[in-house]
Amino acid sequence: MGRAATFEHAAAALADAAHELGRGASARPPAQRDAWWTLARDVLAPMGGPGQTERALARIALEWAALDDGADTDRVFALRPSAWIVVRAGGVERWLGALLDATPVPVLEVVADSPSAAPFDAAARLPPPRRVVCTGFEDEAQAAAAEVLRALADRCAPVALVALDRALVRRVHALLERTPGMRVHDETGWRLSTTRAAARVMTALRAAAPQASRDACLDWLKSDAALPATTLQSLEAAWRERRRLPPDADAAWETQRTRLAPLAVARQPLAQWLQALAAVLGPAGDDPAAQQVAAALRLDGAAGGAPWHQAAGEARPDLAGFTRWVDDVLDAGVYRPPAPPEPHVVVTPLARALLRPFGAVVCPGADDRGLGAWPAPDPLLGDAVAQALGLPTLAERRERETLAFAQLLRVAPAVLLRRLDSGGEPLGASPLVERAMRARERQRAACPAQQAWQPALEPVERAPQRRPAPVVVDGLPARLSASAVQALRDCPYRFFARALLRLREAEELDLDLEKRDYGSWLHALLLRFHVERAEPRPADEDLARLLALAEPLQAEQGLDAAQLLPFRAAFETFAPRYVRWLQARDAAGWHWRAGEVDRARDADEALPVRLVGRIDRIDRIDRRADGAAWQLIDYKTGAVDALKKTVREPLEDTQLAAYAALVASGDDAPAALQAMYLALDDREGPVEVVHDDVGATAAAFVDGLAADWRDLRAGLGLAALGEGQVCERCEMRGLCRRDHWTAEPPAGEDAR
């Protein structure tokens, strides 16, 4: 166990010991407590040798508990009745004996418990509980939910769902909530940290951190619900696309940052942190969870005794420490929702199920771990200390559980469920259930055998999942880009999802800069460089200017200098190589004509759809016998081998073919047209990957696309192909359910 884990374990043990000592003190009349604290200090006197660390922690817990100047039982001890009526069920409360001794008045005592020596004899005369054995966790949860529904169908409401295993009961609760109209009251509650109100608190603290990520800020804005939906969507879209915020979204975000300002401080007393948090969150209103969160964190400033206020004034955590403290408090707190009227099911711990008029009892988790296991010893207050101070010993705790379970078997018809294993470890029968069954055998009462749970299954006809092939006739897009055409070629269903359904993966908010970001920056840098470069000039001037433009453009695009540093290092070596390549282009007679050129080809008889595209660069050369020639250039920062493979089969190259088709259709179409990819990342300098005879490829591209488009308009299905590397990395794989196809389409329907 590491140091952090050891500290957390020790802190938890110390807190538990302090609470136990506090309960021990509250079991004494106020006049006897000083003497009890003195006795506790004597019993927990410092010691050396083995156990001295535990004894020191116990002493700290003792003094911490002794700071409390009152107890919940004070009001009871202050009563002066003429008589007491005492009902004993589920064991003896120590403070009750002290109360009766402190007020010598007549007492009517009703003992509902069976004798400790034979706690199950009374229940043995009643109808036996049903015992159900399941194979695993989910089976037990489903079986418990089924038993609850069966009891309700038999008009045995309310049904007690005994919480021996909290994780298991939460699952049963979730299954029951699927039943329309089901009213469940959970008296055990669940972690306060899992409520929406607690999540709002934590998102506010994370968003207030000086280096808060945009993810954290967006979580806060969504949980706080202070912004209009349209403004929030505009802000999120701008952040994801890494562009400047629109004016209305920018103003709204500044307002929210101002709200968080009280939490954006370095260090202050805990009491001031709580005041600042309360100001940011605002009033709890009618939300029960928000009210319980405010109470747990003492946001009202008035809760807590003198020791709490003293500690809150002296502790001075920073924001990170305060956030950890809030997280721990919320994680330790329990949210108990308000009870619905006339609940059908009551989730309750074993100790609170006693003497209540339940119509039936369902008790999952009745195994050797959940019911009747020997309690774990207190790491700081052993049995000897507990015996000396009048605290519950391990034997007394086990006896109380035994008596409580015996009472449960006398309340109503009961169903006891257990499973055979937990996470691969075997589970046995509960020792208390076994004692109850032996008591029935001794009295020759019915003792039915355990039942293996069998779920009620309904036959379902198999429905093979075929690959989808939606037909879209009237909803086809009016224009296509080169990337859309590539998607159509890769997989028609991918084209359907992207171009017709307009589905996109949302960009991550706080990713480190990627190669794509560097490529976008480099594209913009080369464009600016060539726009300024009116004519050829010396290489040293070109290099100086290219390097000089890098820093301002980086600032304009808001790129983090530290994250861009590895790419900037690569750019420092790229720049002189690019200048050398450019000088050679100048010598060959090529010169830059335009960059980031938007071109379009209107729909006509040859191609019945509008084709659009943006060309990275167009160069021109005039020294030709047949007139000027253009060269279309597409910058690439990927591998050269992949580009060469692309142009090796010209008809498979969509991008340059689409660009050539766009240029060839214009009024300024050149007499001669060339196209190439320019690989910028090669160690030797930019590499030209030429697409030979791109004009012929463009003509074939137009003919093929036109034929495909006419087929789609005629009702051809946009079938999912499910083949090749494209399918392996396709973001639409879950939509087409590629991994669930169980049948091929019938012959003749693979494209429908």
Sequence and secondary structure as in RCSB ss.txt:
>XXXX:A:sequence
MGRAATFEHAAAALADAAHELGRGASARPPAQRDAWWTLARDVLAPMGGPGQTERALARIALEWAALDDGADTDR
VFALRPSAWIVVRAGGVERWLGALLDATPVPVLEVVADSPSAAPFDAAARLPPPRRVVCTGFEDEAQAAAAEVLR
ALADRCAPVALVALDRALVRRVHALLERTPGMRVHDETGWRLSTTRAAARVMTALRAAAPQASRDACLDWLKSDA
ALPATTLQSLEAAWRERRRLPPDADAAWETQRTRLAPLAVARQPLAQWLQALAAVLGPAGDDPAAQQVAAALRLD
GAAGGAPWHQAAGEARPDLAGFTRWVDDVLDAGVYRPPAPPEPHVVVTPLARALLRPFGAVVCPGADDRGLGAWP
APDPLLGDAVAQALGLPTLAERRERETLAFAQLLRVAPAVLLRRLDSGGEPLGASPLVERAMRARERQRAACPAQ
QAWQPALEPVERAPQRRPAPVVVDGLPARLSASAVQALRDCPYRFFARALLRLREAEELDLDLEKRDYGSWLHAL
LLRFHVERAEPRPADEDLARLLALAEPLQAEQGLDAAQLLPFRAAFETFAPRYVRWLQARDAAGWHWRAGEVDRA
RDADEALPVRLVGRIDRIDRIDRRADGAAWQLIDYKTGAVDALKKTVREPLEDTQLAAYAALVASGDDAPAALQA
MYLALDDREGPVEVVHDDVGATAAAFVDGLAADWRDLRAGLGLAALGEGQVCERCEMRGLCRRDHWTAEPPAGED
AR
>XXXX:A:secstr
  HHHHHHHHHHHHHHHHHHHHHHHHTS GGGHHHHHHHHHHHT    STTHHHHHHHHHHHHHHHT    TTHH
HHT   S EEEEE SS  HHHHHHHHHS S EEEEE S  TTSTTHHHHTS   EEEEESSHHHHHHHHHHHHHH
HHHTT  SEEEE SSHHHHHHHHHHHTTSTT  EEESS EEGGGSHHHHHHHHHHHHHSTT  HHHHHHHHHHHT
 S HHHHHHHHHHHHTT    HHHHHHHHHHHHHHGGG  SB  HHHHHHHHHHHH   TT HHHHHHHHHHTTT
S  S HHHHHHHHH   BHHHHHHHHHHHHHH EE     SS SEEEE GGGSTT   SEEEETT BTTTSS   
   SSS HHHHHHHT   HHHHHHHHHHHHHHHHHHS EEEEEESEETTEE  B HHHHHHHHHHHHTT      
EE             B      STT  SEEEHHHHHHHHH HHHHIIIIIS       SS    HHHHHHHHHHH
HHHHHHH  S   HHHHHHHHHHHHHHHHHHTT  HHHHHHHHHHHHHHHHHHHHHHHHHHHHTEEEEEEEEEEE
E   SS SSEEEEEEEEEEEE   TT  EEEEEEEE S HHHHHHHHHSGGG HHHHHHHHHHHTSTT  SEEEE
EEEE   TTS EEEE TTHHHHHHHHHHHHHHHHHHHHTT        HHHHHH TTHHHHTGGG  B   TT T
T 
